[in-house]
């Protein structure tokens, strides 16, 4: 299946590659589980050799709905069920929480949800909505991850900067008392508030940091370098990408009143990083872009570091 998306839903927008369901209103967790195709459990079963001997120290994670083996894990591995993930988010955000998107990747090996946090922030005179992204793996390849992703409402740009003053994500390994660990993760809201407060202070500093047109063009060239031995086609492609990023800084209607400053630049880079057409759209392009919602976008982080060292 294209983009490794097995099942998913999305609110008001077409999901990746036309897969999944579109709904007009953000659902509750009970409905979201069904819409996202996540209303199944993982059961752990012993593994046997061809001679019917038990393989000690390992178990198979099996999806109960279709008996599909999702992964082989150590017997120390603790399952976090899909219902646990939604239950945690419900408890954290309250019964009124609504889910914007959720789904399953790689035939159930990876699952995720995205929910809007209840508070909206006014930062640097603009509306910023924080979202909670929760991802989990059932194949033993990774931990449970929770991340805060701020979105600038006016243009839907993600602004998840890697701040040195506040953390925006944490992980929970699938060993030990997993449910106690999830309970400990209730400090997520404190983490979110702390991150958003620090982000607001950082945005104010970026607004004060003036930039000339020459600086903007120089930074764009640093972010999108042109190799000395680049072919004619490669050179044309890089120039096209640079021109696209320039337009997002100089011509974007939503940035016209922001001023010529670093805040405007980081928004232009974010717009480019999340919405520009890539030179080559791979089958997993949208999936990889969504992954950056959790892990952070390297291009945005490089732009931020450039501004901080200026």
WONOR-V77287 format. One record per residue. RES is the residue in three letters. OMEGA is omega in whole degrees, 0 to 359 (* if undefined). Layout:
RES,OMEGA ; RES,OMEGA
This chain:
UNK,184 ; UNK,175 ; UNK,179 ; UNK,178 ; UNK,179 ; UNK,178 ; UNK,176 ; UNK,168 ; UNK,177 ; UNK,182 ; UNK,171 ; UNK,181 ; UNK,180 ; UNK,179 ; UNK,181 ; UNK,173 ; UNK,178 ; UNK,180 ; UNK,175 ; UNK,185 ; UNK,174 ; UNK,177 ; UNK,185 ; UNK,179 ; UNK,179 ; UNK,185 ; UNK,171 ; UNK,184 ; UNK,180 ; UNK,179 ; UNK,182 ; UNK,178 ; UNK,181 ; UNK,181 ; UNK,181 ; UNK,182 ; UNK,183 ; UNK,182 ; UNK,176 ; UNK,180 ; UNK,175 ; UNK,176 ; UNK,180 ; UNK,184 ; UNK,179 ; UNK,178 ; UNK,182 ; UNK,172 ; UNK,177 ; UNK,178 ; UNK,175 ; UNK,174 ; UNK,179 ; UNK,175 ; UNK,184 ; UNK,174 ; UNK,183 ; UNK,176 ; UNK,176 ; UNK,172 ; UNK,187 ; UNK,176 ; UNK,187 ; UNK,184 ; UNK,183 ; UNK,179 ; UNK,179 ; UNK,176 ; UNK,182 ; UNK,180 ; UNK,175 ; UNK,186 ; UNK,176 ; UNK,181 ; UNK,173 ; UNK,184 ; UNK,178 ; UNK,182 ; UNK,168 ; UNK,184 ; UNK,178 ; UNK,178 ; UNK,177 ; UNK,181 ; UNK,180 ; UNK,178 ; UNK,177 ; UNK,182 ; UNK,176 ; UNK,182 ; UNK,182 ; UNK,188 ; UNK,180 ; UNK,185 ; UNK,181 ; UNK,183 ; UNK,177 ; UNK,185 ; UNK,182 ; UNK,178 ; UNK,177 ; UNK,180 ; UNK,185 ; UNK,178 ; UNK,173 ; UNK,176 ; UNK,175 ; UNK,181 ; UNK,179 ; UNK,178 ; UNK,180 ; UNK,170 ; UNK,176 ; UNK,181 ; UNK,178 ; UNK,176 ; UNK,189 ; UNK,184 ; UNK,173 ; UNK,184 ; UNK,169 ; UNK,183 ; UNK,181 ; UNK,177 ; UNK,183 ; UNK,180 ; UNK,177 ; UNK,179 ; UNK,177 ; UNK,177 ; UNK,174 ; UNK,177 ; UNK,183 ; UNK,179 ; UNK,182 ; UNK,176 ; UNK,177 ; UNK,183 ; UNK,180 ; UNK,185 ; UNK,184 ; UNK,182 ; UNK,169 ; UNK,181 ; UNK,176 ; UNK,182 ; UNK,174 ; UNK,178 ; UNK,176 ; UNK,179 ; UNK,176 ; UNK,190 ; UNK,186 ; UNK,186 ; UNK,178 ; UNK,177 ; UNK,174 ; UNK,184 ; UNK,182 ; UNK,182 ; UNK,177 ; UNK,182 ; UNK,176 ; UNK,186 ; UNK,183 ; UNK,179 ; UNK,178 ; UNK,181 ; UNK,172 ; UNK,183 ; UNK,177 ; UNK,180 ; UNK,185 ; UNK,177 ; UNK,181 ; UNK,179 ; UNK,188 ; UNK,182 ; UNK,174 ; UNK,179 ; UNK,179 ; UNK,177 ; UNK,178 ; UNK,182 ; UNK,178 ; UNK,174 ; UNK,179 ; UNK,182 ; UNK,175 ; UNK,178 ; UNK,181 ; UNK,181 ; UNK,179 ; UNK,180 ; UNK,182 ; UNK,177 ; UNK,179 ; UNK,178 ; UNK,178 ; UNK,178 ; UNK,180 ; UNK,178 ; UNK,179 ; UNK,178 ; UNK,179 ; UNK,177 ; UNK,180 ; UNK,184 ; UNK,183 ; UNK,179 ; UNK,174 ; UNK,178 ; UNK,180 ; UNK,178 ; UNK,180 ; UNK,181 ; UNK,179 ; UNK,180 ; UNK,178 ; UNK,178 ; UNK,177 ; UNK,181 ; UNK,181 ; UNK,187 ; UNK,176 ; UNK,182 ; UNK,182 ; UNK,182 ; UNK,181 ; UNK,177 ; UNK,179 ; UNK,180 ; UNK,178 ; UNK,178 ; UNK,179 ; UNK,181 ; UNK,179 ; UNK,178 ; UNK,178 ; UNK,179 ; UNK,178 ; UNK,179 ; UNK,178 ; UNK,180 ; UNK,177 ; UNK,180 ; UNK,181 ; UNK,175 ; UNK,188 ; UNK,191 ; UNK,184 ; UNK,182 ; UNK,184 ; UNK,181 ; UNK,185 ; UNK,183 ; UNK,182 ; UNK,184 ; UNK,180 ; UNK,187 ; UNK,184 ; UNK,177 ; UNK,177 ; UNK,182 ; UNK,182 ; UNK,176 ; UNK,178 ; UNK,178 ; UNK,178 ; UNK,178 ; UNK,178 ; UNK,185 ; UNK,185 ; UNK,186 ; UNK,183 ; UNK,175 ; UNK,180 ; UNK,177 ; UNK,180 ; UNK,182 ; UNK,180 ; UNK,180 ; UNK,183 ; UNK,185 ; UNK,183 ; UNK,177 ; UNK,180 ; UNK,178 ; UNK,178 ; UNK,179 ; UNK,180 ; UNK,174 ; UNK,180 ; UNK,189 ; UNK,184 ; UNK,181 ; UNK,184 ; UNK,181 ; UNK,179 ; UNK,179 ; UNK,177 ; UNK,178 ; UNK,179 ; UNK,179 ; UNK,176 ; UNK,181 ; UNK,182 ; UNK,181 ; UNK,183 ; UNK,*
